Amino acid sequence: MNDVDLSKKSPENMEYMIDKMKEKLKVLNFDVMKPSHFDDALYDELKDIYEIVMKKQSFSPSEMQAIVEELGNLRKK
């Protein structure tokens, strides 16, 4: 599958998770989700969202909205 060890908190892993979520969610505005926008201290929360996104095959509009809102909450203030 993938050989990325997401148990290690690193900027590279944050970038990997964000890139994979962008692909899966088909985010049109890629500038909205840049690794530099996320606080390293919230790595575990980002990983939780990543795991939820990667488990699902499709998303309803309300699920997409909730995911985007949660990612927005993790952005640096």
N, C-alpha and C positions, 0 to 999 in steps of 0.2 A: 504494500500500500504506500505509505510514505515513511521516510526514515527521519523525520523531524521529531525531536524529543521536546514536546511542548511543556514538559514538567520543569524545564529550565527557563527561567525568566530572562529574556534577552530581547534587545531591539529587533534582532533578526526574526525571532519567533513571533513577535508582535506583527511585524511586516508580513510574514507568511500567513498568519491567521486572517489579517485584514484583506490581503490579496485573495485568499480562498473564499472569504465571505463575499467580496465584491463580485467574484465570478459566479458564485452560487445564487446570489440575490440579484444579479444582473443590474448592478448599480450603474446608472447612466452617467451621473456626475461623479467621476472618480476623485475629483479634488475634495469632495466632502469627506472622504475616508482616507486620510494619510496617516501613516504610523506616527509621525511627529506630532499629530494632534492629540494623541492619547498619553495619559499619565502612566508611567511605568509602575506606579504604586497600585494601579488598578488592573494589573496583568491577570490576576485570577478571575476577575469579573469579565474581562474581555474573553478569556479562555472559556468560561461558562457559556457565554453567548455563542462563541464559535462552535462549541460542541453541539448546542441546540440546533444551530443553522445547518451544520453538516449532517445531522441525523435525518432531517426532513427532506422529502422529495420536492414538495411544493409549498407555497405559502399563500394564504388568503391576503387580501388587501389589509385587513385589520392586523394580521400577524406581521406583515411587512412594516406597517406603521409602528407597531410596538417594538420591533427590532431596531428600527431606525431611531426611535426615541431613546431606547436603552443605550445604544451606541453614542447618541448625543449626550447622554448623561455622563458618559465616561470621558468625554473630551476635556482637555485642559481648559480651565476657566481663564 
